[in-house]
Amino acid sequence: MTTQPNESETALALFQAAIEKSYSRKLTIADLFTAAAQLKALGLDRRAAELYKHWIAFNADDPVVYAAYFNFATALADSGDRPGAINALREAIRIQPDFQPPYINLGRLLEDSGLVGAAVAQWMALVERTAAVNGESVAHKLSALQQTGRVLESLNKDEAAEDALRQILEIDPKRQEVVQHWIALRQRQCKWPVVLPSERVSLADLANGISSLSLANHADDPMFQLAKAHHYEKRSIGRPKRGLPERSLRAAEPKRARKQRLRIGYVSSDLREHAVGFAMTDVLESHDRAHFEIYAYYCGIARNDPTRERIAAAVDRWTDINGMDDETAAKKIAEDEIDILVDLNGYTKDARTKVFSLRPAPIIVNWFGFPGTMGSPYHHYIIADPVIIPEGAEIYYSEKVARLACYQPNDRKRVVAPQRPTRVEAGLPEDAFVYCSLNGMQKLTALTFDRWARILTAVADSVLWLLTGTEQTNARVREEAKARGVAPERIIFAEKMANPHHLARYPLADLFLDNFPYGAHTTAADSLWMGVPIVTFAGRSFASRVCASLVRAAGVGELACASAEDYIALAIELGKDRRKLAGLRDRLANVRETSLLFDTPRLVGDLETLYRDMWRDYESGELPRPDLRNLDIYHEIGLDLDLEKIELLSDADYRALYQRKLAEWDAAYPIEPDARMWRPR
């Protein structure tokens, strides 16, 4: 018998003894499972699969042979034999159709093989078979529905995915991961109200499960956003079971800081053809290499593209941490002796937040990838600017606020397609006034659409140009326009295209209308770079204030309005006064190369000053300690608020609302004072 690599004499003896018992039918299925598990624990997946194959061959009449087939499939999949695993699972289902686990695994293997329709069919077959009401069948049904919803969502079959997830919530409304995806699906379909309770699913259940990113789209409530971020971090990240070796949490080394370059590590899944990658490229190319050493840690999709190549060439060291578990990735960062680790993901897709929780660097910074606070015990600083986080708004952030003149980086070398399309080619009327909002559909809310309808009604020859959603979503938005007295044909959709061609078509629009509460960020910079003005107004939350910062930095600060009503009035005024609008467009074109918004050398210089200040804080023992007091209580209060209507409150009324709720809580359960809204008299 040929031995396998790393196969010890003990492992070989175990395998041979189990095979002999299989031949003689003296190995019970329980002993089979035990022996296979021991082989797997030794890293011998192929031996485990071989043992199952032999046992099945000589024990095919065993009443629970279907369970052996199921485990055989797992062993085959672990050893890399996906077709064999698929066949074994199908055999398990053929022998015992009511045995539910194979349906889940078979669907996953079919999905991984590119047979998505067949995968969904397997899961739905399981849903049909789980009529019996018992714990095991319900668990399998929920698992099948969740897998179905996940795959349908990835295929942009939003309504079907939403339906699958809603079925789960009607059975178990406390599944926060399902709530998170269900709400995100409703947002990107523009289904209003987004947070829709039912007899079995309460508003509090939905508010409890909403993700931090969806909440930024949904509500202008920075206090609940802070509490939500903290709640998510505690629930989904939490305290590491074990930390890194003590050497990774090294004390300050003053002589090293004086004589050598500070090492800055940027961690992101988006250092590629992505809004974050586009914006960060110029920054990474512009760092002062005499004083800073730049490391990039990539955790995104395994696909190369020109932006990723440009970033990899710009940094001193590029490391792909996709194949590493969290502890291995953190150890790598610690071994690289990174001084300041910058989180460019926050709570977004493919983030590696658990790596940060292991504290692989002395200083951890939240910047740019996520529009808000992390609410974590290990992010020390958040980088913003005086508009996004004005003086007095620090109470909404767990991190210490570090400010640039303008927080958002931009690429001065962005590629714009040389061929500019015409309005006819883009499906736009030649002579109309074209308002646009080329943000994702998930940012569109009912209140924002109400405002846009008022603008379109007042400017008779105008149309609204939006970035397309699915066919069903586009139809829904047109119906919403009709319900507000706007002809559906005045809503025109722009197909998605590669960024250079997308940028080239921006000048076809006359005026960009910002969303609220999650406004245009990198989208705003693209519009301003291409000379299209944006009308916006600032709210309380981070995401609602970025665009106001950007238009000021671009030299057209008068486009940042004081209120929603002023925003509507200015959009109407510019729609009727082409001469005034032309003056704004000319000013944007004239100052583009010199404006603060696109001054990457200044941003990088200021950023490096912040890094030096952070390192001095660390050396002097003054590294900020994240303030997490009472955030569980703020979260509980937020669950009972009408989040969608919060934006209609004045700042004074907003604070008074929280203070009243805190006082009610304190009357029943005394609350310790904090530095935010609770200072009992």
Secondary structure by P-SEA (a helix, b strand, c coil): ccccccccaaaaaaaaaaaaaaaaccccaaaaaaaaaaaaaacaaaaaaaaaaaaaaacccccaaaaaaaaaaaaaaaacaaaaaaaaaaaaaaacccccaaaaaaaaaaaaacaaaaaaaaaaaaaaacccccaaaaaaaaaaaaaaaaaaaaacaaaaaaaaaaaaaaacccaaaaaaaaaaaaaaacccccccccccccaaaaaacccaaaaaaccccaaaaaaaaaaaaaaccccccccccccccccccaaaaacccbbbbbbcccccccaaaaaaaaaaaccccccbbbbbbbcccccccaaaaaaaaacccccccccccaaaaaaaaaaacccbbbbccccccccaaaaaaaccccbbbbccccccccccccccbbbbcccccccccccccccccccccccbbbbcccccccccccccccccccccbbbbbccccccccaaaaaaaaaaaaacccbbbbbccccaaaaaaaaaaaaaaccccccbbbbccccaaaaaaacccccbbbbbcccccaaaaaaaaaabbbbbbcccccccccaaaaaaaaacccccccccaaaaaaaaaaaaacaaaaaaaaaaaaaacccccccaaaaaaaaaaaaaaaaaaaaaacccccccccaaaaaaaaaaaccccccccccaaaaaaaaaaaaaaaaacccccccccccccc
